Amino acid sequence: MKKIILILITMLLTSLAHAGVVENLVVDIPFDNPNNPFVDQSGLNNNGQCPAICGISVPGVIGNGIQVIKTDGHKKIKLTNLPIQTTSGAVTTVSFWMYADGPSSYMPFGFGNFDLFISGGNFGFNTAGGDLKGISLVGIEKRWAHVTALFASGNAGASAIYIDGIKQNLVQKKGNTGGRLTTTTAYIAGWGEYYGPEHLSFNGILDEFKMWSRQLTDDDIANLHADELQKKQQHQALLIYDINKDTSINRADIELALPSFVEGTQINGLDVDTLLITGILRNMT
């Protein structure tokens, strides 16, 4: 049986963006620099902070992503002095690619007591009261999902979540999700400084984190997802070659097979026995 390797080739191309999505962008951390993955590219220097090595660069959906180091004592990335409005009714938007590795309790992002929470097979807003208002994790976990969340300060009920550009119907899954204010300090991949630095560290991979100091419209979010999807397709190419014969396959043939490339696919008569899953090579035997 032929063995085939799928190699993720990252092409660092100039990002494309609609003007409406760039407006009021205050944080843009793509995690692409392995030596300093928390650098903000918005031009406002809102770099992520971590007093110790809290994450490692791993293959992401576009270039590199970030994965929290489970053996380290600081398992989140801190953002401070954010130029956002935190008064009641003000809306802050965040977006990121998320590869959630299972239904356990953890937080990909949060403003202290107002956060995005994964618990009991659900994903949604949490206000530090044993609560969760959101959606089922079914269909989202163990794949790259593009998340956009509107945080309405003081009113979780007016907040919203979009998955892959589509607005979700949020349901009260647990407790009562009340009103919490956003804050000028926020955390990526963990829950603030409450209950110690290890609490609710994100279990999975995050990529392409962005924050806006305004509410993105439905059109903005549709454009944003289209841009992210286009970057994903442009920045990733699969080179397949047969180990035994060292026979390269034309990249154009691979592009024709995407995004419907699945186990069992044949390209140029070669069986694909090794799949690329979330940018990590995992042998299928």
VOPAGU-2260 file (C-alpha; in pm, 1 decimal, decimal comma):
REM VOPAGU-2260
SITE   aa  ch    i         X         Y         Z
SITE  MET   A    0       0,0       0,0       0,0
SITE  LYS   A    1     146,3     331,4    -102,6
SITE  LYS   A    2     240,1     580,7     165,0
SITE  ILE   A    3     176,1     942,1      92,5
SITE  ILE   A    4     275,9    1240,3     301,5
SITE  LEU   A    5      78,3    1560,2     305,8
SITE  ILE   A    6     294,7    1859,7     387,4
SITE  LEU   A    7     149,3    2192,5     485,3
SITE  ILE   A    8     331,8    2466,6     299,4
SITE  THR   A    9     280,8    2806,8     455,8
SITE  MET   A   10     305,9    3092,9     214,0
SITE  LEU   A   11     348,8    3427,1     388,6
SITE  LEU   A   12     146,1    3644,8     157,2
SITE  THR   A   13       5,0    3987,8     217,0
SITE  SER   A   14    -326,9    3963,3     401,2
SITE  LEU   A   15    -637,0    4082,6     223,9
SITE  ALA   A   16    -903,3    4275,0     411,8
SITE  HIS   A   17   -1210,1    4485,8     343,3
SITE  ALA   A   18   -1183,7    4846,2     462,6
SITE  GLY   A   19   -1492,1    4802,2     680,2
SITE  VAL   A   20   -1323,3    4517,0     868,8
SITE  VAL   A   21   -1003,9    4715,6     927,4
SITE  GLU   A   22   -1187,2    5015,7    1075,5
SITE  ASN   A   23   -1140,1    5033,9    1455,4
SITE  LEU   A   24    -918,9    4725,0    1458,8
SITE  VAL   A   25    -727,5    4749,9    1788,4
SITE  VAL   A   26    -562,5    4406,2    1816,3
SITE  ASP   A   27    -433,2    4181,5    1538,8
SITE  ILE   A   28    -222,7    3889,3    1661,3
SITE  PRO   A   29    -168,5    3622,3    1392,6
SITE  PHE   A   30      72,6    3414,0    1611,1
SITE  ASP   A   31     301,3    3371,0    1309,3
SITE  ASN   A   32     632,2    3473,3    1468,1
SITE  PRO   A   33     763,9    3164,3    1652,4
SITE  ASN   A   34    1010,9    3376,0    1851,2
SITE  ASN   A   35     750,2    3629,8    1962,9
SITE  PRO   A   36     406,0    3497,3    1870,9
SITE  PHE   A   37     207,8    3759,5    2066,1
SITE  VAL   A   38     308,8    4065,9    1861,5
SITE  ASP   A   39      15,7    4289,7    1766,8
SITE  GLN   A   40       9,6    4391,8    1400,8
SITE  SER   A   41    -273,1    4645,6    1426,6
SITE  GLY   A   42     -19,8    4928,8    1457,1
SITE  LEU   A   43    -130,7    5007,7    1812,8
SITE  ASN   A   44     124,6    4785,8    1990,1
SITE  ASN   A   45    -134,6    4599,9    2195,2
SITE  ASN   A   46      97,1    4302,8    2226,8
SITE  GLY   A   47       0,8    3995,7    2423,4
SITE  GLN   A   48     184,8    3950,5    2752,1
SITE  CYS   A   49     298,6    3638,1    2929,0
SITE  PRO   A   50     546,2    3641,0    3221,4
SITE  ALA   A   51     668,2    3296,2    3122,2
SITE  ILE   A   52     653,5    3078,2    2813,3
SITE  CYS   A   53     279,6    3011,8    2807,0
SITE  GLY   A   54     238,1    2881,8    2455,8
SITE  ILE   A   55     422,3    2726,7    2166,7
SITE  SER   A   56     391,6    2793,8    1796,3
SITE  VAL   A   57     228,6    2506,4    1612,2
SITE  PRO   A   58      85,8    2480,0    1260,0
SITE  GLY   A   59    -229,6    2690,2    1252,0
SITE  VAL   A   60    -503,7    2736,9     999,7
SITE  ILE   A   61    -310,3    3026,2     843,4
SITE  GLY   A   62      61,9    3009,1     912,6
SITE  ASN   A   63     133,4    2938,1    1279,5
SITE  GLY   A   64    -115,3    2914,4    1564,0
SITE  ILE   A   65     -69,5    2904,6    1940,7
SITE  GLN   A   66    -110,6    2610,6    2174,9
SITE  VAL   A   67     -97,7    2658,7    2551,5
SITE  ILE   A   68     177,9    2470,7    2733,7
SITE  LYS   A   69       1,7    2254,0    2989,4
SITE  THR   A   70     306,3    2204,3    3214,3
SITE  ASP   A   71     372,2    2575,5    3256,7
SITE  GLY   A   72     228,5    2787,3    3538,1
SITE  HIS   A   73     105,6    3070,3    3313,7
SITE  LYS   A   74    -144,0    2938,1    3065,7
SITE  LYS   A   75    -295,6    3245,8    2904,6
SITE  ILE   A   76    -201,5    3556,5    2708,9
SITE  LYS   A   77    -282,7    3889,0    2873,9
SITE  LEU   A   78    -389,0    4205,5    2690,2
SITE  THR   A   79    -380,4    4533,2    2884,1
SITE  ASN   A   80    -481,1    4897,1    2835,3
SITE  LEU   A   81    -709,4    4806,4    2547,5
SITE  PRO   A   82    -852,9    5114,5    2370,6
SITE  ILE   A   83   -1215,7    5001,1    2392,9
SITE  GLN   A   84   -1531,6    5140,8    2550,3
SITE  THR   A   85   -1641,7    4946,4    2859,2
SITE  THR   A   86   -1952,5    5139,5    2963,6
SITE  SER   A   87   -2286,1    4961,1    2959,4
SITE  GLY   A   88   -2409,9    4911,6    2603,9
SITE  ALA   A   89   -2070,9    4948,8    2434,4
SITE  VAL   A   90   -1986,3    4659,2    2200,8
SITE  THR   A   91   -1643,8    4505,5    2141,1
SITE  THR   A   92   -1593,2    4244,5    1868,5
SITE  VAL   A   93   -1335,1    3966,5    1869,5
SITE  SER   A   94   -1261,3    3699,9    1610,6
SITE  PHE   A   95   -1026,2    3403,4    1587,2
SITE  TRP   A   96    -985,3    3057,6    1442,6
SITE  MET   A   97   -1038,6    2786,6    1703,6
SITE  TYR   A   98    -952,3    2419,0    1707,3
SITE  ALA   A   99   -1127,1    2294,9    2021,8
SITE  ASP   A  100    -998,0    1957,8    2130,5
SITE  GLY   A  101   -1297,8    1816,5    2315,7
SITE  PRO   A  102   -1585,4    1926,3    2543,8
SITE  SER   A  103   -1389,5    1990,2    2868,2
SITE  SER   A  104   -1418,9    2320,6    3057,6
SITE  TYR   A  105   -1190,7    2589,2    2919,2
SITE  MET   A  106   -1197,7    2942,8    2785,0
SITE  PRO   A  107   -1055,3    3060,6    2450,8
SITE  PHE   A  108   -1106,7    3430,1    2539,9
SITE  GLY   A  109   -1249,0    3652,2    2809,1
SITE  PHE   A  110   -1278,1    3990,1    2980,4
SITE  GLY   A  111   -1234,0    3869,7    3338,2
SITE  ASN   A  112   -1591,7    3782,9    3437,4
SITE  PHE   A  113   -1736,1    3806,5    3085,4
SITE  ASP   A  114   -1596,1    3541,8    2856,0
SITE  LEU   A  115   -1638,0    3267,4    2599,0
SITE  PHE   A  116   -1666,3    2932,0    2771,2
SITE  ILE   A  117   -1658,3    2569,7    2657,0
SITE  SER   A  118   -1823,3    2335,9    2905,3
SITE  GLY   A  119   -2035,3    2022,7    2900,9
SITE  GLY   A  120   -2028,8    1999,0    2523,0
SITE  ASN   A  121   -2146,3    2358,5    2478,1
SITE  PHE   A  122   -1984,2    2685,1    2369,6
SITE  GLY   A  123   -2100,3    3036,1    2452,5
SITE  PHE   A  124   -2097,1    3335,3    2686,2
SITE  ASN   A  125   -2029,3    3300,3    3057,5
SITE  THR   A  126   -2053,3    3563,6    3331,6
SITE  ALA   A  127   -1874,5    3382,7    3616,9
SITE  GLY   A  128   -2193,3    3247,0    3771,6
SITE  GLY   A  129   -2177,0    2881,8    3669,5
SITE  ASP   A  130   -2366,0    2981,1    3356,4
SITE  LEU   A  131   -2342,8    2940,5    2981,7
SITE  LYS   A  132   -2556,9    3084,0    2703,4
SITE  GLY   A  133   -2462,3    2953,6    2362,9
SITE  ILE   A  134   -2468,5    2658,1    2127,5
SITE  SER   A  135   -2377,0    2292,3    2114,8
SITE  LEU   A  136   -2012,2    2216,0    2045,1
SITE  VAL   A  137   -2120,4    1942,6    1803,8
SITE  GLY   A  138   -1988,7    2027,8    1460,1
SITE  ILE   A  139   -1740,0    2279,6    1601,3
SITE  GLU   A  140   -1496,3    2070,2    1803,6
SITE  LYS   A  141   -1198,5    1893,3    1648,6
SITE  ARG   A  142   -1201,4    2112,7    1340,0
SITE  TRP   A  143   -1099,5    2467,0    1254,2
SITE  ALA   A  144   -1397,6    2693,0    1322,7
SITE  HIS   A  145   -1389,9    3068,0    1264,7
SITE  VAL   A  146   -1544,5    3243,7    1565,0
SITE  THR   A  147   -1668,0    3602,7    1577,9
SITE  ALA   A  148   -1816,5    3724,7    1906,1
SITE  LEU   A  149   -1989,2    4053,0    1987,9
SITE  PHE   A  150   -1947,0    4140,3    2357,7
SITE  ALA   A  151   -2220,5    4386,5    2462,3
SITE  SER   A  152   -2087,9    4539,3    2784,6
SITE  GLY   A  153   -2334,4    4492,9    3070,3
SITE  ASN   A  154   -2573,9    4287,5    2859,1
SITE  ALA   A  155   -2477,4    3932,8    2769,2
SITE  GLY   A  156   -2828,2    3888,3    2630,1
SITE  ALA   A  157   -2748,7    4137,0    2353,2
SITE  SER   A  158   -2418,8    3967,4    2271,8
SITE  ALA   A  159   -2383,0    3741,2    1969,3
SITE  ILE   A  160   -2170,7    3459,9    1827,0
SITE  TYR   A  161   -2103,7    3385,2    1460,6
SITE  ILE   A  162   -1948,5    3057,0    1347,7
SITE  ASP   A  163   -1790,9    3059,6    1001,7
SITE  GLY   A  164   -1969,6    3387,7     932,3
SITE  ILE   A  165   -2315,9    3260,4    1032,1
SITE  LYS   A  166   -2502,0    3409,0    1329,9
SITE  GLN   A  167   -2592,8    3144,6    1586,1
SITE  ASN   A  168   -2912,6    3105,4    1786,6
SITE  LEU   A  169   -2794,0    3124,4    2148,0
SITE  VAL   A  170   -2976,5    2916,9    2408,2
SITE  GLN   A  171   -2940,5    2922,5    2786,5
SITE  LYS   A  172   -2752,8    2598,3    2846,8
SITE  LYS   A  173   -2669,4    2642,5    3213,5
SITE  GLY   A  174   -2755,0    2884,0    3495,6
SITE  ASN   A  175   -2842,4    3247,2    3426,2
SITE  THR   A  176   -2613,4    3454,0    3204,1
SITE  GLY   A  177   -2651,8    3808,2    3335,1
SITE  GLY   A  178   -2484,0    4140,0    3270,7
SITE  ARG   A  179   -2108,2    4191,3    3307,1
SITE  LEU   A  180   -1902,3    4482,0    3182,6
SITE  THR   A  181   -1616,1    4439,7    2940,5
SITE  THR   A  182   -1277,1    4557,0    3067,6
SITE  THR   A  183    -961,0    4709,3    2923,1
SITE  THR   A  184    -777,4    4393,6    3029,7
SITE  ALA   A  185    -854,3    4069,6    2849,1
SITE  TYR   A  186    -711,9    3719,1    2823,7
SITE  ILE   A  187    -658,0    3479,3    2536,3
SITE  ALA   A  188    -661,2    3102,5    2610,5
SITE  GLY   A  189    -751,7    3121,5    2979,4
SITE  TRP   A  190    -966,2    3281,1    3249,9
SITE  GLY   A  191    -799,0    3592,0    3385,8
SITE  GLU   A  192    -633,0    3580,0    3724,7
SITE  TYR   A  193    -923,6    3427,2    3911,2
SITE  TYR   A  194    -856,2    3089,4    4076,1
SITE  GLY   A  195    -490,6    3096,2    3982,8
SITE  PRO   A  196    -301,4    3111,2    3654,6
SITE  GLU   A  197    -386,3    2756,7    3542,9
SITE  HIS   A  198    -764,6    2780,0    3564,2
SITE  LEU   A  199    -964,0    2694,3    3250,1
SITE  SER   A  200    -666,5    2710,3    3014,3
SITE  PHE   A  201    -772,7    2655,7    2655,2
SITE  ASN   A  202    -733,9    2299,2    2534,0
SITE  GLY   A  203    -662,1    2322,9    2163,0
SITE  ILE   A  204    -514,0    2566,9    1912,0
SITE  LEU   A  205    -600,6    2931,3    1841,9
SITE  ASP   A  206    -503,7    3138,4    1539,7
SITE  GLU   A  207    -551,6    3484,5    1384,5
SITE  PHE   A  208    -687,7    3671,2    1689,9
SITE  LYS   A  209    -841,5    4012,4    1623,0
SITE  MET   A  210   -1033,3    4271,7    1825,3
SITE  TRP   A  211   -1236,2    4577,2    1719,2
SITE  SER   A  212   -1350,6    4863,8    1940,3
SITE  ARG   A  213   -1692,8    4858,4    1776,9
SITE  GLN   A  214   -1974,1    4627,1    1678,5
SITE  LEU   A  215   -1914,4    4463,3    1344,0
SITE  THR   A  216   -2221,5    4450,1    1123,3
SITE  ASP   A  217   -2351,8    4134,1     957,2
SITE  ASP   A  218   -2191,6    4253,6     633,2
SITE  ASP   A  219   -1861,3    4318,2     812,4
SITE  ILE   A  220   -1865,6    3968,1     955,5
SITE  ALA   A  221   -1952,2    3810,6     622,0
SITE  ASN   A  222   -1662,8    4003,4     461,9
SITE  LEU   A  223   -1431,5    3910,1     748,7
SITE  HIS   A  224   -1505,9    3540,6     713,3
SITE  ALA   A  225   -1467,1    3559,0     335,8
SITE  ASP   A  226   -1126,6    3724,2     385,8
SITE  GLU   A  227   -1017,6    3464,6     640,9
SITE  LEU   A  228   -1132,8    3182,4     415,5
SITE  GLN   A  229    -949,9    3334,4     119,2
SITE  LYS   A  230    -631,1    3370,0     324,4
SITE  LYS   A  231    -668,2    3010,3     438,2
SITE  GLN   A  232    -689,7    2891,6      79,2
SITE  GLN   A  233    -407,0    3116,9     -37,5
SITE  HIS   A  234    -168,5    3051,2     248,2
SITE  GLN   A  235    -202,1    2674,8     251,4
SITE  ALA   A  236    -105,1    2441,5     -24,6
SITE  LEU   A  237     -68,4    2068,0      -2,0
SITE  LEU   A  238     230,0    1900,8    -157,5
SITE  ILE   A  239     177,6    1528,9    -186,4
SITE  TYR   A  240     450,6    1293,4    -277,6
SITE  ASP   A  241     498,0     921,3    -278,5
SITE  ILE   A  242     774,5     821,5     -36,0
SITE  ASN   A  243     851,5     505,9    -225,7
SITE  LYS   A  244     892,0     669,9    -562,8
SITE  ASP   A  245     950,8    1027,5    -447,0
SITE  THR   A  246     705,7    1134,3    -713,4
SITE  SER   A  247     578,1    1487,6    -672,3
SITE  ILE   A  248     224,8    1573,2    -771,1
SITE  ASN   A  249     148,1    1900,1    -943,0
SITE  ARG   A  250      16,1    2161,9    -700,3
SITE  ALA   A  251    -265,0    2247,8    -942,0
SITE  ASP   A  252    -400,1    1894,8    -900,3
SITE  ILE   A  253    -407,4    1942,7    -523,7
SITE  GLU   A  254    -585,0    2276,5    -549,3
SITE  LEU   A  255    -850,4    2117,3    -768,1
SITE  ALA   A  256    -910,5    1858,8    -495,7
SITE  LEU   A  257    -952,7    2117,8    -219,0
SITE  PRO   A  258   -1155,8    2174,0     -10,0
SITE  SER   A  259   -1320,2    1835,8     -68,3
SITE  PHE   A  260    -996,5    1653,8       5,3
SITE  VAL   A  261   -1091,2    1357,2     228,4
SITE  GLU   A  262    -958,9    1017,5     328,4
SITE  GLY   A  263    -964,9     782,1      33,2
SITE  THR   A  264    -915,6    1053,9    -224,9
SITE  GLN   A  265    -709,0     959,1    -525,7
SITE  ILE   A  266    -500,3    1215,1    -711,9
SITE  ASN   A  267    -316,3    1109,8   -1025,9
SITE  GLY   A  268    -398,4     751,0    -934,5
SITE  LEU   A  269    -228,2     765,6    -593,5
SITE  ASP   A  270    -414,4     660,8    -280,0
SITE  VAL   A  271    -386,1     908,9       6,4
SITE  ASP   A  272    -310,0     706,5     319,3
SITE  THR   A  273    -191,2     994,6     536,7
SITE  LEU   A  274    -419,6    1283,8     616,1
SITE  LEU   A  275    -335,3    1638,4     712,4
SITE  ILE   A  276    -545,1    1715,3    1018,2
SITE  THR   A  277    -534,6    2067,6    1166,8
SITE  GLY   A  278    -195,3    2121,9    1015,7
SITE  ILE   A  279     -41,6    1832,1    1208,2
SITE  LEU   A  280      75,3    1516,6    1032,1
SITE  ARG   A  281     -91,4    1209,3    1180,1
SITE  ASN   A  282     -25,8     874,9    1017,0
SITE  MET   A  283    -326,9     662,5     933,8
SITE  THR   A  284    -230,2     292,2     931,8
